[in-house]
C-alpha cells in the first residue's frame, strides 16, 4: 500500500468512529472509492449532499450553501469535489460551519490531473500545497499528503494500458528522486 493510500485508509477509519459524517459533494453514499468502507460506517449517521438528484444523495442541495444546520458533523468528507465548484473558499467555509468543534475533515483534490468536467460538474481549479494551506487556514490542524510522485504522475496521464505498464518503473524512479510534483493531495484537518 502506498503512503497516500495508507493515509486515506487511516483517516477514513478515523472518520468511521464519528457519530455524524457529512460527505459533501459525495453523490450516492459510498461512491468514489468509499464502497469498501461502507461496513465501517454502519453505526454512523452518514449523510451525503449533492446538487444532482439523479446521483441519489441523502440531501439534495447546493454545497456553497449547505442545507444543514451549523455544528452538526463530527466528521466531513470532501473527495474530488473542490475542483468542480466555482467558489472553493465558500465551500470550505461551509465545511467549517457544519463541523462541530474538533470535527475532522478528509479532502482530496487534484493538481496535475486531466480535465474531467462533464454535463453536471464543470472543472474549474487545480490546487497546490500552498493553496491548500491557505484555503484551510482557519482549521486548527492540517496535514497534507501528496498523491503520487513526478514519474507516477506522468504515468497516470498516459493512455491505458500504457499507464499500468509504466507504473512499476515510475514508482522506482520516484523512490530514487523525490519531487514536489504530484497528481493531487489528501488533506486531513481538525476544526
Rosetta constraint file for C-alpha pairs under 8 A:
AtomPair CA 1 CA 5 HARMONIC 6.06 0.50
AtomPair CA 1 CA 6 HARMONIC 6.22 0.50
AtomPair CA 2 CA 6 HARMONIC 6.13 0.50
AtomPair CA 3 CA 7 HARMONIC 6.19 0.50
AtomPair CA 4 CA 8 HARMONIC 6.18 0.50
AtomPair CA 4 CA 145 HARMONIC 6.39 0.50
AtomPair CA 4 CA 146 HARMONIC 6.77 0.50
AtomPair CA 4 CA 147 HARMONIC 5.60 0.50
AtomPair CA 4 CA 148 HARMONIC 7.69 0.50
AtomPair CA 4 CA 186 HARMONIC 7.43 0.50
AtomPair CA 5 CA 9 HARMONIC 6.06 0.50
AtomPair CA 6 CA 10 HARMONIC 6.00 0.50
AtomPair CA 7 CA 11 HARMONIC 6.14 0.50
AtomPair CA 7 CA 145 HARMONIC 7.64 0.50
AtomPair CA 7 CA 186 HARMONIC 7.99 0.50
AtomPair CA 8 CA 12 HARMONIC 6.03 0.50
AtomPair CA 8 CA 186 HARMONIC 7.24 0.50
AtomPair CA 9 CA 13 HARMONIC 6.18 0.50
AtomPair CA 10 CA 14 HARMONIC 6.24 0.50
AtomPair CA 11 CA 15 HARMONIC 6.19 0.50
AtomPair CA 11 CA 106 HARMONIC 7.05 0.50
AtomPair CA 11 CA 188 HARMONIC 7.40 0.50
AtomPair CA 12 CA 16 HARMONIC 6.18 0.50
AtomPair CA 12 CA 37 HARMONIC 7.81 0.50
AtomPair CA 12 CA 106 HARMONIC 7.66 0.50
AtomPair CA 13 CA 17 HARMONIC 6.98 0.50
AtomPair CA 13 CA 40 HARMONIC 7.30 0.50
AtomPair CA 14 CA 18 HARMONIC 7.47 0.50
AtomPair CA 15 CA 21 HARMONIC 7.34 0.50
AtomPair CA 15 CA 75 HARMONIC 5.67 0.50
AtomPair CA 15 CA 76 HARMONIC 7.77 0.50
AtomPair CA 15 CA 104 HARMONIC 7.07 0.50
AtomPair CA 16 CA 40 HARMONIC 5.82 0.50
AtomPair CA 16 CA 41 HARMONIC 5.23 0.50
AtomPair CA 16 CA 44 HARMONIC 6.90 0.50
AtomPair CA 17 CA 41 HARMONIC 7.78 0.50
AtomPair CA 17 CA 44 HARMONIC 7.54 0.50
AtomPair CA 18 CA 44 HARMONIC 6.67 0.50
AtomPair CA 18 CA 74 HARMONIC 5.57 0.50
AtomPair CA 18 CA 75 HARMONIC 5.88 0.50
AtomPair CA 19 CA 43 HARMONIC 7.70 0.50
AtomPair CA 19 CA 44 HARMONIC 5.19 0.50
AtomPair CA 19 CA 45 HARMONIC 6.15 0.50
AtomPair CA 19 CA 73 HARMONIC 7.74 0.50
AtomPair CA 19 CA 74 HARMONIC 6.29 0.50
AtomPair CA 19 CA 75 HARMONIC 7.76 0.50
AtomPair CA 20 CA 44 HARMONIC 5.86 0.50
AtomPair CA 20 CA 45 HARMONIC 4.70 0.50
AtomPair CA 20 CA 46 HARMONIC 6.03 0.50
AtomPair CA 20 CA 47 HARMONIC 7.74 0.50
AtomPair CA 20 CA 72 HARMONIC 7.27 0.50
AtomPair CA 20 CA 73 HARMONIC 5.02 0.50
AtomPair CA 20 CA 74 HARMONIC 5.43 0.50
AtomPair CA 20 CA 75 HARMONIC 6.22 0.50
AtomPair CA 21 CA 44 HARMONIC 6.98 0.50
AtomPair CA 21 CA 45 HARMONIC 6.22 0.50
AtomPair CA 21 CA 46 HARMONIC 4.90 0.50
AtomPair CA 21 CA 47 HARMONIC 6.21 0.50
AtomPair CA 21 CA 73 HARMONIC 5.63 0.50
AtomPair CA 21 CA 74 HARMONIC 6.13 0.50
AtomPair CA 21 CA 75 HARMONIC 4.42 0.50
AtomPair CA 21 CA 76 HARMONIC 5.37 0.50
AtomPair CA 21 CA 77 HARMONIC 7.44 0.50
AtomPair CA 22 CA 46 HARMONIC 6.02 0.50
AtomPair CA 22 CA 47 HARMONIC 4.79 0.50
AtomPair CA 22 CA 48 HARMONIC 5.74 0.50
AtomPair CA 22 CA 49 HARMONIC 7.32 0.50
AtomPair CA 22 CA 73 HARMONIC 6.33 0.50
AtomPair CA 22 CA 75 HARMONIC 6.40 0.50
AtomPair CA 22 CA 76 HARMONIC 4.86 0.50
AtomPair CA 22 CA 77 HARMONIC 6.28 0.50
AtomPair CA 23 CA 29 HARMONIC 7.81 0.50
AtomPair CA 23 CA 46 HARMONIC 7.46 0.50
AtomPair CA 23 CA 47 HARMONIC 6.06 0.50
AtomPair CA 23 CA 48 HARMONIC 4.51 0.50
AtomPair CA 23 CA 49 HARMONIC 6.20 0.50
AtomPair CA 23 CA 76 HARMONIC 5.77 0.50
AtomPair CA 23 CA 77 HARMONIC 4.51 0.50
AtomPair CA 23 CA 78 HARMONIC 6.01 0.50
AtomPair CA 24 CA 48 HARMONIC 6.00 0.50
AtomPair CA 24 CA 49 HARMONIC 5.08 0.50
AtomPair CA 24 CA 50 HARMONIC 6.71 0.50
AtomPair CA 24 CA 63 HARMONIC 6.76 0.50
AtomPair CA 24 CA 76 HARMONIC 7.25 0.50
AtomPair CA 24 CA 77 HARMONIC 6.02 0.50
AtomPair CA 24 CA 78 HARMONIC 5.15 0.50
AtomPair CA 24 CA 79 HARMONIC 7.88 0.50
AtomPair CA 24 CA 81 HARMONIC 7.85 0.50
AtomPair CA 25 CA 48 HARMONIC 7.04 0.50
AtomPair CA 25 CA 49 HARMONIC 5.50 0.50
AtomPair CA 25 CA 50 HARMONIC 4.68 0.50
AtomPair CA 25 CA 51 HARMONIC 7.67 0.50
AtomPair CA 25 CA 63 HARMONIC 6.93 0.50
AtomPair CA 25 CA 78 HARMONIC 6.48 0.50
AtomPair CA 25 CA 79 HARMONIC 7.59 0.50
AtomPair CA 25 CA 81 HARMONIC 5.92 0.50
AtomPair CA 26 CA 30 HARMONIC 7.59 0.50
AtomPair CA 26 CA 31 HARMONIC 7.00 0.50
AtomPair CA 26 CA 32 HARMONIC 7.71 0.50
AtomPair CA 26 CA 48 HARMONIC 5.45 0.50
AtomPair CA 26 CA 49 HARMONIC 6.12 0.50
AtomPair CA 26 CA 50 HARMONIC 6.21 0.50
AtomPair CA 26 CA 57 HARMONIC 7.23 0.50
AtomPair CA 26 CA 77 HARMONIC 7.89 0.50
AtomPair CA 26 CA 78 HARMONIC 7.11 0.50
AtomPair CA 26 CA 79 HARMONIC 7.18 0.50
AtomPair CA 26 CA 81 HARMONIC 7.94 0.50
AtomPair CA 27 CA 31 HARMONIC 7.31 0.50
AtomPair CA 27 CA 48 HARMONIC 6.24 0.50
AtomPair CA 27 CA 49 HARMONIC 6.38 0.50
AtomPair CA 27 CA 50 HARMONIC 5.13 0.50
AtomPair CA 27 CA 52 HARMONIC 7.26 0.50
AtomPair CA 27 CA 55 HARMONIC 5.08 0.50
AtomPair CA 27 CA 56 HARMONIC 6.32 0.50
AtomPair CA 27 CA 57 HARMONIC 4.78 0.50
AtomPair CA 28 CA 48 HARMONIC 6.88 0.50
AtomPair CA 28 CA 55 HARMONIC 5.18 0.50
AtomPair CA 28 CA 56 HARMONIC 5.04 0.50
AtomPair CA 28 CA 57 HARMONIC 4.66 0.50
AtomPair CA 28 CA 58 HARMONIC 7.48 0.50
AtomPair CA 29 CA 46 HARMONIC 7.86 0.50
AtomPair CA 29 CA 47 HARMONIC 7.42 0.50
AtomPair CA 29 CA 48 HARMONIC 5.71 0.50
AtomPair CA 29 CA 56 HARMONIC 7.96 0.50
AtomPair CA 29 CA 57 HARMONIC 6.31 0.50
AtomPair CA 29 CA 58 HARMONIC 7.35 0.50
AtomPair CA 30 CA 34 HARMONIC 4.66 0.50
AtomPair CA 30 CA 35 HARMONIC 4.74 0.50
AtomPair CA 30 CA 37 HARMONIC 7.65 0.50
AtomPair CA 30 CA 38 HARMONIC 6.35 0.50
AtomPair CA 31 CA 35 HARMONIC 5.70 0.50
AtomPair CA 32 CA 79 HARMONIC 7.53 0.50
AtomPair CA 34 CA 38 HARMONIC 6.79 0.50
AtomPair CA 37 CA 41 HARMONIC 7.07 0.50
AtomPair CA 38 CA 42 HARMONIC 6.84 0.50
AtomPair CA 41 CA 45 HARMONIC 7.90 0.50
AtomPair CA 41 CA 46 HARMONIC 7.25 0.50
AtomPair CA 47 CA 57 HARMONIC 7.80 0.50
AtomPair CA 47 CA 58 HARMONIC 5.57 0.50
AtomPair CA 47 CA 59 HARMONIC 7.13 0.50
AtomPair CA 48 CA 57 HARMONIC 5.21 0.50
AtomPair CA 48 CA 58 HARMONIC 5.04 0.50
AtomPair CA 48 CA 59 HARMONIC 6.20 0.50
AtomPair CA 49 CA 57 HARMONIC 5.56 0.50
AtomPair CA 49 CA 58 HARMONIC 6.13 0.50
AtomPair CA 49 CA 59 HARMONIC 4.81 0.50
AtomPair CA 49 CA 60 HARMONIC 5.79 0.50
AtomPair CA 49 CA 61 HARMONIC 6.36 0.50
AtomPair CA 49 CA 63 HARMONIC 7.19 0.50
AtomPair CA 49 CA 66 HARMONIC 7.97 0.50
AtomPair CA 50 CA 55 HARMONIC 7.72 0.50
AtomPair CA 50 CA 57 HARMONIC 5.83 0.50
AtomPair CA 50 CA 59 HARMONIC 6.66 0.50
AtomPair CA 50 CA 60 HARMONIC 5.25 0.50
AtomPair CA 50 CA 61 HARMONIC 5.66 0.50
AtomPair CA 50 CA 62 HARMONIC 6.73 0.50
AtomPair CA 50 CA 63 HARMONIC 6.90 0.50
AtomPair CA 51 CA 60 HARMONIC 5.05 0.50
AtomPair CA 51 CA 61 HARMONIC 4.60 0.50
AtomPair CA 51 CA 62 HARMONIC 5.31 0.50
AtomPair CA 51 CA 63 HARMONIC 7.39 0.50
AtomPair CA 52 CA 56 HARMONIC 7.61 0.50
AtomPair CA 52 CA 57 HARMONIC 7.86 0.50
AtomPair CA 52 CA 60 HARMONIC 6.78 0.50
AtomPair CA 52 CA 61 HARMONIC 7.99 0.50
AtomPair CA 52 CA 120 HARMONIC 7.23 0.50
AtomPair CA 53 CA 57 HARMONIC 6.66 0.50
AtomPair CA 53 CA 60 HARMONIC 5.88 0.50
AtomPair CA 56 CA 60 HARMONIC 7.98 0.50
AtomPair CA 59 CA 67 HARMONIC 7.94 0.50
AtomPair CA 61 CA 65 HARMONIC 7.86 0.50
AtomPair CA 61 CA 66 HARMONIC 6.52 0.50
AtomPair CA 61 CA 67 HARMONIC 6.20 0.50
AtomPair CA 62 CA 66 HARMONIC 5.88 0.50
AtomPair CA 62 CA 67 HARMONIC 7.42 0.50
AtomPair CA 63 CA 67 HARMONIC 7.82 0.50
AtomPair CA 63 CA 91 HARMONIC 6.24 0.50
AtomPair CA 63 CA 94 HARMONIC 7.51 0.50
AtomPair CA 64 CA 87 HARMONIC 7.43 0.50
AtomPair CA 64 CA 90 HARMONIC 5.81 0.50
AtomPair CA 64 CA 91 HARMONIC 5.01 0.50
AtomPair CA 64 CA 94 HARMONIC 6.77 0.50
AtomPair CA 65 CA 91 HARMONIC 7.63 0.50
AtomPair CA 65 CA 94 HARMONIC 6.68 0.50
AtomPair CA 66 CA 94 HARMONIC 6.54 0.50
AtomPair CA 68 CA 72 HARMONIC 7.78 0.50
AtomPair CA 68 CA 98 HARMONIC 6.88 0.50
AtomPair CA 69 CA 98 HARMONIC 6.34 0.50
AtomPair CA 70 CA 97 HARMONIC 5.36 0.50
AtomPair CA 70 CA 98 HARMONIC 4.27 0.50
AtomPair CA 70 CA 99 HARMONIC 7.00 0.50
AtomPair CA 70 CA 100 HARMONIC 7.79 0.50
AtomPair CA 71 CA 97 HARMONIC 6.10 0.50
AtomPair CA 71 CA 98 HARMONIC 4.37 0.50
AtomPair CA 71 CA 99 HARMONIC 4.66 0.50
AtomPair CA 71 CA 100 HARMONIC 4.13 0.50
AtomPair CA 71 CA 101 HARMONIC 7.31 0.50
AtomPair CA 72 CA 98 HARMONIC 5.56 0.50
AtomPair CA 72 CA 99 HARMONIC 5.94 0.50
AtomPair CA 72 CA 100 HARMONIC 5.80 0.50
AtomPair CA 73 CA 98 HARMONIC 5.99 0.50
AtomPair CA 73 CA 99 HARMONIC 4.73 0.50
AtomPair CA 73 CA 100 HARMONIC 5.62 0.50
AtomPair CA 73 CA 103 HARMONIC 6.74 0.50
AtomPair CA 74 CA 99 HARMONIC 6.08 0.50
AtomPair CA 74 CA 100 HARMONIC 5.70 0.50
AtomPair CA 74 CA 101 HARMONIC 7.97 0.50
AtomPair CA 74 CA 102 HARMONIC 7.42 0.50
AtomPair CA 74 CA 103 HARMONIC 4.41 0.50
AtomPair CA 74 CA 104 HARMONIC 6.30 0.50
AtomPair CA 75 CA 99 HARMONIC 7.08 0.50
AtomPair CA 75 CA 103 HARMONIC 5.47 0.50
AtomPair CA 75 CA 104 HARMONIC 4.80 0.50
AtomPair CA 75 CA 105 HARMONIC 5.81 0.50
AtomPair CA 76 CA 95 HARMONIC 7.33 0.50
AtomPair CA 76 CA 99 HARMONIC 7.26 0.50
AtomPair CA 76 CA 103 HARMONIC 7.58 0.50
AtomPair CA 76 CA 104 HARMONIC 6.16 0.50
AtomPair CA 76 CA 105 HARMONIC 4.55 0.50
AtomPair CA 76 CA 106 HARMONIC 6.31 0.50
AtomPair CA 77 CA 105 HARMONIC 5.76 0.50
AtomPair CA 77 CA 106 HARMONIC 4.93 0.50
AtomPair CA 77 CA 107 HARMONIC 6.02 0.50
AtomPair CA 78 CA 82 HARMONIC 7.47 0.50
AtomPair CA 78 CA 105 HARMONIC 7.66 0.50
AtomPair CA 78 CA 106 HARMONIC 6.26 0.50
AtomPair CA 78 CA 107 HARMONIC 4.72 0.50
AtomPair CA 78 CA 108 HARMONIC 6.65 0.50
AtomPair CA 79 CA 106 HARMONIC 7.36 0.50
AtomPair CA 79 CA 107 HARMONIC 5.11 0.50
AtomPair CA 79 CA 108 HARMONIC 4.62 0.50
AtomPair CA 79 CA 109 HARMONIC 6.95 0.50
AtomPair CA 80 CA 84 HARMONIC 7.95 0.50
AtomPair CA 80 CA 107 HARMONIC 7.44 0.50
AtomPair CA 80 CA 108 HARMONIC 5.25 0.50
AtomPair CA 80 CA 109 HARMONIC 5.28 0.50
AtomPair CA 80 CA 110 HARMONIC 7.18 0.50
AtomPair CA 81 CA 85 HARMONIC 6.96 0.50
AtomPair CA 81 CA 108 HARMONIC 7.67 0.50
AtomPair CA 81 CA 109 HARMONIC 7.13 0.50
AtomPair CA 82 CA 88 HARMONIC 5.61 0.50
AtomPair CA 82 CA 91 HARMONIC 7.70 0.50
AtomPair CA 82 CA 109 HARMONIC 6.56 0.50
AtomPair CA 82 CA 125 HARMONIC 7.60 0.50
AtomPair CA 83 CA 88 HARMONIC 7.54 0.50
AtomPair CA 83 CA 109 HARMONIC 6.71 0.50
AtomPair CA 83 CA 110 HARMONIC 7.32 0.50
AtomPair CA 83 CA 123 HARMONIC 5.84 0.50
AtomPair CA 83 CA 124 HARMONIC 5.53 0.50
AtomPair CA 83 CA 125 HARMONIC 4.56 0.50
AtomPair CA 83 CA 126 HARMONIC 6.04 0.50
AtomPair CA 83 CA 127 HARMONIC 7.87 0.50
AtomPair CA 84 CA 117 HARMONIC 7.48 0.50
AtomPair CA 84 CA 121 HARMONIC 5.85 0.50
AtomPair CA 84 CA 122 HARMONIC 5.43 0.50
AtomPair CA 84 CA 123 HARMONIC 4.77 0.50
AtomPair CA 84 CA 124 HARMONIC 5.63 0.50
AtomPair CA 84 CA 125 HARMONIC 7.06 0.50
AtomPair CA 85 CA 91 HARMONIC 7.91 0.50
AtomPair CA 85 CA 121 HARMONIC 7.92 0.50
AtomPair CA 85 CA 122 HARMONIC 7.52 0.50
AtomPair CA 85 CA 123 HARMONIC 7.65 0.50
AtomPair CA 85 CA 124 HARMONIC 6.75 0.50
AtomPair CA 86 CA 124 HARMONIC 6.55 0.50
AtomPair CA 87 CA 91 HARMONIC 6.62 0.50
AtomPair CA 88 CA 92 HARMONIC 6.15 0.50
AtomPair CA 89 CA 93 HARMONIC 6.16 0.50
AtomPair CA 89 CA 135 HARMONIC 6.31 0.50
AtomPair CA 90 CA 94 HARMONIC 6.25 0.50
AtomPair CA 91 CA 95 HARMONIC 6.23 0.50
AtomPair CA 92 CA 96 HARMONIC 6.27 0.50
AtomPair CA 92 CA 135 HARMONIC 7.12 0.50
AtomPair CA 92 CA 136 HARMONIC 7.17 0.50
AtomPair CA 93 CA 97 HARMONIC 6.16 0.50
AtomPair CA 94 CA 98 HARMONIC 6.29 0.50
AtomPair CA 95 CA 99 HARMONIC 6.15 0.50
AtomPair CA 96 CA 139 HARMONIC 7.80 0.50
AtomPair CA 96 CA 191 HARMONIC 7.02 0.50
AtomPair CA 99 CA 103 HARMONIC 5.40 0.50
AtomPair CA 99 CA 104 HARMONIC 7.73 0.50
AtomPair CA 99 CA 191 HARMONIC 7.26 0.50
AtomPair CA 100 CA 191 HARMONIC 7.49 0.50
AtomPair CA 101 CA 191 HARMONIC 5.80 0.50
AtomPair CA 102 CA 190 HARMONIC 5.61 0.50
AtomPair CA 102 CA 191 HARMONIC 4.84 0.50
AtomPair CA 103 CA 190 HARMONIC 5.65 0.50
AtomPair CA 103 CA 191 HARMONIC 5.43 0.50
AtomPair CA 104 CA 188 HARMONIC 7.14 0.50
AtomPair CA 104 CA 189 HARMONIC 5.74 0.50
AtomPair CA 104 CA 190 HARMONIC 4.65 0.50
AtomPair CA 104 CA 191 HARMONIC 6.62 0.50
AtomPair CA 105 CA 187 HARMONIC 7.84 0.50
AtomPair CA 105 CA 188 HARMONIC 5.48 0.50
AtomPair CA 105 CA 189 HARMONIC 5.09 0.50
AtomPair CA 105 CA 190 HARMONIC 6.36 0.50
AtomPair CA 106 CA 186 HARMONIC 7.15 0.50
AtomPair CA 106 CA 187 HARMONIC 5.75 0.50
AtomPair CA 106 CA 188 HARMONIC 4.64 0.50
AtomPair CA 106 CA 189 HARMONIC 6.72 0.50
AtomPair CA 107 CA 186 HARMONIC 5.59 0.50
AtomPair CA 107 CA 187 HARMONIC 5.00 0.50
AtomPair CA 107 CA 188 HARMONIC 6.42 0.50
AtomPair CA 108 CA 184 HARMONIC 7.29 0.50
AtomPair CA 108 CA 185 HARMONIC 5.68 0.50
AtomPair CA 108 CA 186 HARMONIC 4.53 0.50
AtomPair CA 108 CA 187 HARMONIC 6.33 0.50
AtomPair CA 109 CA 126 HARMONIC 7.35 0.50
AtomPair CA 109 CA 127 HARMONIC 6.64 0.50
AtomPair CA 109 CA 184 HARMONIC 5.56 0.50
AtomPair CA 109 CA 185 HARMONIC 5.49 0.50
AtomPair CA 109 CA 186 HARMONIC 6.72 0.50
AtomPair CA 110 CA 126 HARMONIC 5.85 0.50
AtomPair CA 110 CA 127 HARMONIC 6.44 0.50
AtomPair CA 110 CA 183 HARMONIC 5.87 0.50
AtomPair CA 110 CA 184 HARMONIC 3.88 0.50
AtomPair CA 110 CA 185 HARMONIC 6.35 0.50
AtomPair CA 111 CA 126 HARMONIC 4.90 0.50
AtomPair CA 111 CA 127 HARMONIC 5.27 0.50
AtomPair CA 111 CA 128 HARMONIC 6.35 0.50
AtomPair CA 111 CA 182 HARMONIC 6.60 0.50
AtomPair CA 111 CA 183 HARMONIC 5.03 0.50
AtomPair CA 111 CA 184 HARMONIC 4.45 0.50
AtomPair CA 111 CA 185 HARMONIC 7.34 0.50
AtomPair CA 112 CA 126 HARMONIC 7.50 0.50
AtomPair CA 112 CA 153 HARMONIC 7.15 0.50
AtomPair CA 112 CA 181 HARMONIC 7.86 0.50
AtomPair CA 112 CA 182 HARMONIC 6.26 0.50
AtomPair CA 112 CA 183 HARMONIC 4.37 0.50
AtomPair CA 112 CA 184 HARMONIC 6.51 0.50
AtomPair CA 113 CA 157 HARMONIC 7.14 0.50
AtomPair CA 113 CA 183 HARMONIC 5.67 0.50
AtomPair CA 113 CA 184 HARMONIC 7.47 0.50
AtomPair CA 114 CA 157 HARMONIC 7.12 0.50
AtomPair CA 115 CA 123 HARMONIC 6.55 0.50
AtomPair CA 116 CA 122 HARMONIC 7.73 0.50
AtomPair CA 116 CA 123 HARMONIC 6.12 0.50
AtomPair CA 117 CA 121 HARMONIC 5.52 0.50
AtomPair CA 117 CA 122 HARMONIC 4.33 0.50
AtomPair CA 117 CA 123 HARMONIC 4.51 0.50
AtomPair CA 118 CA 122 HARMONIC 5.82 0.50
AtomPair CA 118 CA 123 HARMONIC 7.86 0.50
AtomPair CA 127 CA 131 HARMONIC 5.86 0.50
AtomPair CA 127 CA 132 HARMONIC 6.54 0.50
AtomPair CA 127 CA 184 HARMONIC 7.65 0.50
AtomPair CA 128 CA 132 HARMONIC 6.25 0.50
AtomPair CA 129 CA 133 HARMONIC 6.34 0.50
AtomPair CA 129 CA 144 HARMONIC 7.31 0.50
AtomPair CA 129 CA 185 HARMONIC 7.60 0.50
AtomPair CA 130 CA 134 HARMONIC 6.33 0.50
AtomPair CA 131 CA 135 HARMONIC 6.11 0.50
AtomPair CA 132 CA 136 HARMONIC 6.09 0.50
AtomPair CA 133 CA 137 HARMONIC 5.84 0.50
AtomPair CA 133 CA 142 HARMONIC 7.56 0.50
AtomPair CA 136 CA 142 HARMONIC 7.39 0.50
AtomPair CA 136 CA 189 HARMONIC 7.84 0.50
AtomPair CA 138 CA 191 HARMONIC 7.64 0.50
AtomPair CA 139 CA 189 HARMONIC 6.33 0.50
AtomPair CA 139 CA 190 HARMONIC 5.89 0.50
AtomPair CA 139 CA 191 HARMONIC 4.63 0.50
AtomPair CA 140 CA 189 HARMONIC 7.34 0.50
AtomPair CA 140 CA 190 HARMONIC 5.76 0.50
AtomPair CA 140 CA 191 HARMONIC 5.35 0.50
AtomPair CA 141 CA 189 HARMONIC 5.33 0.50
AtomPair CA 141 CA 190 HARMONIC 5.09 0.50
AtomPair CA 141 CA 191 HARMONIC 7.06 0.50
AtomPair CA 142 CA 187 HARMONIC 6.89 0.50
AtomPair CA 142 CA 188 HARMONIC 5.77 0.50
AtomPair CA 142 CA 189 HARMONIC 4.36 0.50
AtomPair CA 142 CA 190 HARMONIC 6.68 0.50
AtomPair CA 143 CA 187 HARMONIC 5.58 0.50
AtomPair CA 143 CA 188 HARMONIC 5.17 0.50
AtomPair CA 143 CA 189 HARMONIC 6.33 0.50
AtomPair CA 144 CA 185 HARMONIC 6.53 0.50
AtomPair CA 144 CA 186 HARMONIC 5.73 0.50
AtomPair CA 144 CA 187 HARMONIC 4.46 0.50
AtomPair CA 144 CA 188 HARMONIC 6.58 0.50
AtomPair CA 145 CA 185 HARMONIC 5.54 0.50
AtomPair CA 145 CA 186 HARMONIC 5.22 0.50
AtomPair CA 145 CA 187 HARMONIC 6.42 0.50
AtomPair CA 146 CA 182 HARMONIC 6.11 0.50
AtomPair CA 146 CA 183 HARMONIC 7.63 0.50
AtomPair CA 146 CA 184 HARMONIC 6.01 0.50
AtomPair CA 146 CA 185 HARMONIC 4.55 0.50
AtomPair CA 146 CA 186 HARMONIC 6.50 0.50
AtomPair CA 147 CA 182 HARMONIC 6.00 0.50
AtomPair CA 147 CA 183 HARMONIC 5.88 0.50
AtomPair CA 147 CA 184 HARMONIC 5.13 0.50
AtomPair CA 147 CA 185 HARMONIC 5.29 0.50
AtomPair CA 147 CA 186 HARMONIC 7.00 0.50
AtomPair CA 148 CA 152 HARMONIC 5.62 0.50
AtomPair CA 148 CA 153 HARMONIC 5.78 0.50
AtomPair CA 148 CA 182 HARMONIC 5.38 0.50
AtomPair CA 148 CA 183 HARMONIC 5.93 0.50
AtomPair CA 148 CA 184 HARMONIC 7.40 0.50
AtomPair CA 149 CA 153 HARMONIC 5.90 0.50
AtomPair CA 149 CA 171 HARMONIC 7.76 0.50
AtomPair CA 149 CA 174 HARMONIC 5.60 0.50
AtomPair CA 149 CA 178 HARMONIC 6.79 0.50
AtomPair CA 149 CA 179 HARMONIC 6.18 0.50
AtomPair CA 149 CA 180 HARMONIC 7.21 0.50
AtomPair CA 149 CA 181 HARMONIC 6.04 0.50
AtomPair CA 149 CA 182 HARMONIC 5.00 0.50
AtomPair CA 149 CA 183 HARMONIC 7.38 0.50
AtomPair CA 150 CA 154 HARMONIC 6.43 0.50
AtomPair CA 150 CA 174 HARMONIC 6.50 0.50
AtomPair CA 150 CA 178 HARMONIC 7.64 0.50
AtomPair CA 150 CA 179 HARMONIC 5.96 0.50
AtomPair CA 150 CA 180 HARMONIC 7.35 0.50
AtomPair CA 150 CA 181 HARMONIC 4.97 0.50
AtomPair CA 150 CA 182 HARMONIC 5.65 0.50
AtomPair CA 150 CA 183 HARMONIC 7.93 0.50
AtomPair CA 151 CA 155 HARMONIC 6.18 0.50
AtomPair CA 151 CA 170 HARMONIC 4.80 0.50
AtomPair CA 151 CA 171 HARMONIC 7.02 0.50
AtomPair CA 151 CA 173 HARMONIC 6.40 0.50
AtomPair CA 151 CA 174 HARMONIC 5.89 0.50
AtomPair CA 152 CA 156 HARMONIC 6.00 0.50
AtomPair CA 152 CA 167 HARMONIC 6.27 0.50
AtomPair CA 152 CA 170 HARMONIC 4.84 0.50
AtomPair CA 152 CA 171 HARMONIC 6.02 0.50
AtomPair CA 152 CA 174 HARMONIC 7.09 0.50
AtomPair CA 153 CA 157 HARMONIC 6.49 0.50
AtomPair CA 153 CA 181 HARMONIC 7.85 0.50
AtomPair CA 153 CA 182 HARMONIC 5.93 0.50
AtomPair CA 153 CA 183 HARMONIC 5.23 0.50
AtomPair CA 154 CA 158 HARMONIC 6.69 0.50
AtomPair CA 155 CA 162 HARMONIC 7.80 0.50
AtomPair CA 155 CA 163 HARMONIC 4.97 0.50
AtomPair CA 155 CA 164 HARMONIC 7.67 0.50
AtomPair CA 155 CA 166 HARMONIC 6.01 0.50
AtomPair CA 155 CA 167 HARMONIC 6.13 0.50
AtomPair CA 155 CA 170 HARMONIC 6.68 0.50
AtomPair CA 156 CA 163 HARMONIC 5.52 0.50
AtomPair CA 156 CA 164 HARMONIC 7.99 0.50
AtomPair CA 156 CA 167 HARMONIC 7.86 0.50
AtomPair CA 157 CA 163 HARMONIC 7.09 0.50
AtomPair CA 158 CA 162 HARMONIC 6.22 0.50
AtomPair CA 158 CA 163 HARMONIC 5.06 0.50
AtomPair CA 159 CA 163 HARMONIC 6.01 0.50
AtomPair CA 160 CA 164 HARMONIC 6.96 0.50
AtomPair CA 161 CA 165 HARMONIC 6.49 0.50
AtomPair CA 162 CA 166 HARMONIC 6.08 0.50
AtomPair CA 163 CA 167 HARMONIC 6.19 0.50
AtomPair CA 166 CA 170 HARMONIC 6.11 0.50
AtomPair CA 167 CA 171 HARMONIC 6.18 0.50
AtomPair CA 168 CA 172 HARMONIC 6.46 0.50
AtomPair CA 169 CA 173 HARMONIC 6.26 0.50
AtomPair CA 170 CA 174 HARMONIC 6.14 0.50
AtomPair CA 171 CA 175 HARMONIC 6.17 0.50
AtomPair CA 172 CA 176 HARMONIC 6.38 0.50
AtomPair CA 173 CA 177 HARMONIC 6.08 0.50
AtomPair CA 174 CA 178 HARMONIC 5.33 0.50
AtomPair CA 174 CA 179 HARMONIC 7.39 0.50
